[in-house]
């Protein structure tokens, strides 16, 4: 027999009472951002925020992660909640009193809010430990920005932290623009793109610009590769299962009358289905190698599949959407008609556990979301007003999902 649904007001009220503490924690995290997999000061702040709660806390070996397990008073399954903690190599612009105090490093993607919300959810759920039939795993993750910290945490056992794999996992991400403050957006199926990195170096033989027939010029071949890749995307892949390929860097040569020995370029490749993701690697490498051979040049190709497509489980996405609507009102949730072209390494969790990922608008009050600075901008701003609702949503998802299994 299923448990009755919890009072949708109580968690929100309790989260609102934590707002001042949440603002202080978020401010501390924002002022001291850290990059990558090694976040010692951030880890210290998270451990301090969890101190005194009835949690089983462990830290990572290859990264400064924090995994905390809350065991309910009664037996039951496990639910996982994830928040990422790392910042970006961006120099923040704005009021010196509130911006990052670390030169060249900024929480430009809102991970300081995610960490704060998850810590708040741990406090909310610890207070309800006696009512929980099951366990909650809190996954505080470094290295989301391109380093696959989620994958490393999985390898180090986060999915087995409670003694059994979670029946469901949830993650939340804030946007500084595009969405009104407090709006939640998600969808069933693909939510964010797979992200791959392409690096190509074409090797020839340099010479004088006046006598190209005596050299092996890699530059025009590399240019041809860039344009051929763009054409290939439109002729090989279904337009209703799109692929986005962007070359963001191209380097070759030193002078106008010198044919260089080599030319190199690199870029990002995005796709929205596992089938397209796998096909891309084969076709991109095949095309680049074929063009190099046609020009009698050597080529080194590195194609790195960083993140898979992030796919929301249909049942968990519907449950999450229903929870948002019941707790915050119908007007606070919208189904996205299409996936976001950005990527997220929560995709590694989605590949292992039925999961759902939701985006929350955190645009500052009084700011037009259509004009606000976007995530990763040095001027990105996130409103602390969303902290309590984010913490409450994490907690609601765990409470309701465990109650459903009861």
Residue pairs with C-beta under 8 A, 6 or more apart in sequence:
1 406
2 403
2 404
2 406
3 133
3 403
3 404
3 406
4 403
5 326
5 400
5 403
6 131
6 396
6 399
6 400
6 403
8 326
8 327
8 396
11 124
11 327
11 392
11 395
11 396
11 399
12 327
12 388
12 389
12 392
14 124
14 127
14 392
15 120
15 124
15 388
15 389
15 391
15 392
15 395
16 388
18 120
18 123
18 124
18 388
18 391
19 384
19 387
19 388
21 120
22 116
22 117
22 119
22 120
22 384
22 387
22 388
22 391
23 384
23 387
25 45
25 49
25 115
25 116
25 119
26 112
26 113
26 116
26 384
26 387
27 98
28 45
29 42
29 45
29 85
29 107
29 112
29 115
29 116
30 98
30 99
30 100
30 107
30 112
31 100
31 101
31 102
32 41
32 42
32 45
32 100
32 101
32 102
33 42
33 87
33 88
33 100
33 102
33 105
33 106
33 107
33 112
34 40
34 41
34 42
34 85
34 86
34 87
34 102
34 105
35 86
35 87
35 88
35 89
35 105
35 145
36 86
36 142
36 143
36 145
36 147
37 62
37 63
37 64
37 86
37 142
37 143
37 147
37 149
37 152
38 63
38 64
38 142
39 64
39 85
39 86
39 142
40 64
42 64
42 85
42 86
42 115
42 142
43 59
43 64
43 65
43 66
43 85
43 140
43 142
46 66
46 85
46 115
46 119
46 140
47 57
47 59
47 66
49 119
49 122
50 57
50 66
50 68
50 119
50 122
50 138
53 68
53 70
53 122
53 123
53 126
54 70
54 71
54 126
54 129
55 68
55 69
55 70
55 122
55 126
55 138
56 68
56 69
56 71
56 161
57 66
57 67
57 68
57 69
58 66
58 67
58 68
58 161
59 65
59 66
59 67
60 66
60 67
60 142
60 152
60 153
60 156
61 156
62 152
62 156
63 142
63 143
63 149
63 152
63 153
64 142
65 139
65 140
65 141
65 142
65 149
65 152
65 153
65 156
65 158
66 138
66 140
67 137
67 138
67 139
67 140
67 153
67 158
67 161
68 122
68 137
68 138
68 140
69 135
69 136
69 137
69 138
69 161
69 162
70 122
70 125
70 126
70 129
70 132
70 135
70 136
70 137
70 138
71 129
71 135
71 162
72 129
72 131
72 132
72 133
72 134
72 135
72 136
72 402
73 129
73 130
73 131
73 132
73 133
74 132
74 133
74 134
75 133
75 134
76 132
76 133
76 134
76 135
76 402
76 405
76 406
77 134
77 135
77 164
77 166
77 167
77 402
77 405
78 134
78 135
78 136
78 137
78 162
78 163
78 164
78 165
78 166
78 167
79 134
79 135
79 136
79 137
79 166
79 167
79 168
79 169
79 170
79 397
79 398
79 401
79 402
80 136
80 137
80 139
80 158
80 159
80 166
80 168
80 169
80 170
80 349
80 353
81 118
81 121
81 136
81 137
81 138
81 139
81 169
81 170
81 171
81 394
81 397
81 398
82 118
82 139
82 141
82 150
82 169
82 170
82 171
82 346
82 349
83 111
83 114
83 115
83 117
83 118
83 119
83 138
83 139
83 140
83 141
83 171
83 172
83 394
84 111
84 114
84 115
84 141
84 142
84 144
84 149
84 346
85 111
85 112
85 114
85 115
85 140
85 141
85 142
85 144
86 111
86 142
86 143
86 144
86 145
86 147
86 149
87 100
87 105
87 106
87 107
87 108
87 109
87 111
87 112
87 145
88 105
88 106
88 107
88 108
88 109
88 145
88 376
89 104
89 105
90 104
90 105
90 106
90 108
90 376
90 377
90 378
91 103
91 104
91 106
91 378
92 99
92 100
92 106
92 108
92 378
92 379
93 99
93 378
93 379
94 379
94 381
99 106
100 106
100 107
106 378
108 375
108 376
108 377
108 378
108 380
109 145
109 375
109 376
109 380
110 173
110 174
110 175
110 176
110 362
110 375
110 380
110 382
111 144
113 174
113 362
113 382
113 386
113 387
113 390
114 171
114 172
114 173
114 174
114 390
115 140
116 387
116 391
117 172
117 387
117 390
117 391
117 393
117 394
118 138
118 140
118 391
118 394
119 140
119 391
120 387
120 388
120 390
120 391
120 394
120 395
121 138
121 391
121 392
121 394
121 395
121 398
122 138
124 391
124 392
124 395
125 132
125 136
125 395
125 398
125 399
128 395
128 399
131 399
132 399
132 402
133 402
133 403
133 405
133 406
134 402
134 405
134 406
135 162
136 398
136 402
137 158
137 161
137 162
137 166
139 150
139 153
139 158
139 349
141 149
141 150
141 153
142 149
143 149
143 150
143 152
143 345
144 150
144 344
144 345
144 346
146 306
148 306
148 307
148 345
148 348
149 345
150 345
150 346
150 347
150 348
150 349
151 345
151 348
154 348
154 349
154 352
159 165
159 166
159 349
159 352
159 353
165 352
165 353
166 353
167 353
167 354
167 401
167 405
168 313
168 316
168 319
168 353
168 354
168 355
168 356
168 401
169 349
169 350
169 353
169 354
169 355
169 356
170 316
170 320
170 355
170 356
170 357
170 358
170 394
170 397
170 398
171 344
171 346
171 349
171 355
171 357
171 358
172 357
172 358
172 359
172 360
172 390
172 393
172 394
173 344
173 357
173 358
173 359
173 360
174 359
174 360
174 361
174 362
174 382
174 386
174 390
175 359
175 360
175 361
175 362
175 363
175 374
175 375
176 362
176 363
176 372
176 373
176 374
176 375
176 377
176 380
176 381
176 382
177 363
177 369
177 370
177 371
177 372
177 373
177 374
177 375
177 380
178 361
178 363
178 369
178 370
178 372
178 374
179 185
179 359
179 360
179 361
179 363
179 369
180 361
180 363
180 369
181 361
181 362
181 363
181 364
181 365
181 369
181 383
181 385
181 386
182 328
182 332
182 360
182 361
182 385
182 386
182 389
183 332
183 333
183 334
183 360
183 361
184 324
184 328
184 332
184 333
184 334
184 358
184 359
184 360
184 361
184 393
185 333
185 334
185 335
185 336
185 358
185 359
185 360
185 361
186 312
186 317
186 320
186 321
186 333
186 335
186 336
186 356
186 357
186 358
186 359
187 312
187 317
187 335
187 336
187 337
187 338
187 339
188 312
188 314
188 317
188 318
188 335
189 311
189 312
189 314
189 317
189 339
190 272
190 273
190 309
190 310
190 311
190 312
190 339
191 310
191 311
191 312
191 336
191 339
191 340
191 344
191 357
192 309
192 310
192 339
192 340
192 341
192 342
192 343
192 344
192 347
192 357
193 244
193 270
193 271
193 272
193 309
193 310
193 339
193 340
193 341
193 342
193 343
194 270
194 271
194 272
194 274
194 276
194 277
194 305
194 307
194 308
194 309
194 343
194 347
195 268
195 269
195 270
195 306
195 307
195 343
196 268
196 269
196 270
196 271
196 277
196 280
196 281
196 303
196 304
196 305
196 306
197 266
197 267
197 268
197 269
197 302
197 303
197 304
197 306
198 245
198 247
198 266
198 267
198 268
198 269
198 284
198 301
198 302
198 303
198 304
199 264
199 265
199 266
199 301
199 302
199 303
199 304
200 222
200 225
200 264
200 265
200 266
200 288
200 299
200 300
200 301
200 302
201 262
201 263
201 264
201 299
201 300
202 218
202 219
202 221
202 222
202 225
202 262
202 263
202 264
202 292
202 297
202 298
202 299
203 218
203 261
203 262
203 297
203 298
203 299
203 300
204 215
204 216
204 217
204 218
204 221
204 259
204 260
204 261
204 262
204 297
204 298
205 215
205 216
205 261
206 215
206 258
206 259
206 260
206 261
207 214
207 215
207 217
207 258
207 259
208 214
208 215
208 257
208 258
208 259
209 256
209 257
209 258
209 259
210 257
212 259
215 259
216 295
216 296
216 297
217 259
217 260
218 252
218 260
218 261
218 262
218 263
218 295
218 297
219 252
219 253
219 259
219 260
219 263
221 263
221 291
221 292
221 295
221 297
222 250
222 252
222 263
222 264
222 265
223 263
224 291
224 295
225 265
225 287
225 288
225 291
225 292
226 247
226 250
226 265
228 287
228 291
229 245
229 247
229 284
229 287
229 288
230 245
232 283
232 284
232 287
233 243
233 244
233 245
236 279
236 283
237 243
237 276
237 279
237 280
238 276
241 271
241 272
241 273
241 275
241 276
242 271
242 272
243 269
243 270
243 271
243 272
243 276
243 280
244 268
244 269
244 270
244 271
244 341
245 267
245 268
245 269
245 270
245 284
246 267
246 268
246 269
247 265
247 266
247 267
248 266
248 267
248 268
249 264
249 265
249 266
249 267
250 263
250 264
250 265
251 263
251 264
251 265
252 260
252 262
252 263
252 264
253 259
253 260
253 263
254 260
269 280
269 284
270 341
270 343
271 277
271 280
271 309
272 309
272 339
273 309
274 308
274 309
277 305
277 308
277 309
281 303
281 305
284 301
284 303
285 301
285 303
288 299
288 301
289 299
289 301
292 298
292 299
306 343
306 345
307 343
307 344
307 345
307 347
307 348
308 347
308 348
308 351
309 347
310 343
310 344
310 346
310 347
310 350
310 357
311 347
311 350
312 350
312 355
312 356
312 357
313 350
313 354
313 355
313 356
315 354
316 354
316 355
316 356
317 356
319 356
319 397
319 400
319 401
319 404
320 356
320 358
320 397
321 333
321 335
323 393
323 396
323 397
323 400
324 332
324 333
324 358
324 393
325 332
325 333
327 392
327 393
327 396
328 389
328 393
336 359
340 359
342 375
344 357
346 355
346 357
349 355
350 357
358 393
360 386
360 389
360 390
360 393
361 369
361 386
362 382
362 383
362 386
363 369
363 372
363 381
363 383
364 372
364 381
364 382
364 383
365 383
365 385
367 381
372 381
373 379
373 380
373 381
374 380
